Amino acid sequence: MCRPALCVATVSLATLVVALPRPAGAVDPFEIQVYDGTANQPGVPGIELHANTVPSGRRESNGPELPPNHQSHFTLEPSLGLLSWWEIGGYFQTALRGDGTFDYAGTKLRSKFVTPPWFSDRVRFGANFELSLLPQHYDRNRWGMEVRPIAAYEDKHWLFAFNPIVDLALAGPDYHRGPWFQPAAMAVFKLFQLASVGVEYYGDLGPFSGFASGREQEHYVFEVFNLLAVSHVEINAGIGEGLTAGSNPLTVKMIVGYSWERSESRAPSASPATTPH
């Protein structure tokens, strides 16, 4: 039996610890991209290289994860169309730390389902499912999965897309916290089918069981440029600014890809996400 003063102090300390803001997870640093509901044609392969760097980032993290400051990430993403509405792919991830160490950073497998081309000339829906196994330096839970619903609208001048992503730890310290909400969206304007410019948004609000405080959430806005003029080739480049204390202040990204899709099958699109991958 503890003394009254000691009991009160113990309960107060425990309450304070529980009430402290809990940081959100993290926006995926290896694939900074919004999906727009397109897919490779049946039997058609594609390849993308995702590269980004964090010249100014958070210097603290939930161990054993490494803080993102001065990290660079390189992800190779092959893909293959199986049906007009089904595509499979994978991510093979590496990272360059600020101290010059080059790391293997994990593997992800994915399966994407979309509305077929005849569904609509302008509206597309879909969902992408991913399973990941990452080293603890880049995901303290190691095993995880992502469910990414997709909604998009595209016409001659504009492309809008929204991905209300649900991320789930399948093991590790965050398993008991349940699914996390990580929305992403984009809006781009096409310039004579030569290029497109616009913005992309990425966020991490934390688990549905209790969103992180506003300061601890991650929110980013990227100003982006997409090359459309070269057949089969995709180039996306962007500069992203963090909007909260829990975000990396500055991130620079680029995606370079090639698709073997027949050029006559689809008009040039507004972002690398719309070149099937």
Secondary structure, DSSP 8 states (H G I E B T S, - for coil): ---HHHHHHHHHHHHHHHHS--------TT------S----TT-EEEEEEEEEEEE--S--STTS---TT-EEEEEEEEEEEETTEEEEEEEEEEE-TTS-EEEEEEEEEEEEE--TTS-SSEEEEEEEEEEE--TTT-TT-EEEEEEEEEEEE-SSEEEEEEEEEEEESSSTTGGG--EEEEEEEEEEEETTTEEEEEEEEEE-EETTS---TTTSEEEEEEEEEE-SSTTEEEEEEEEEE-STTS-SEEEEEEEEEE---GGGS---SSGGGS--
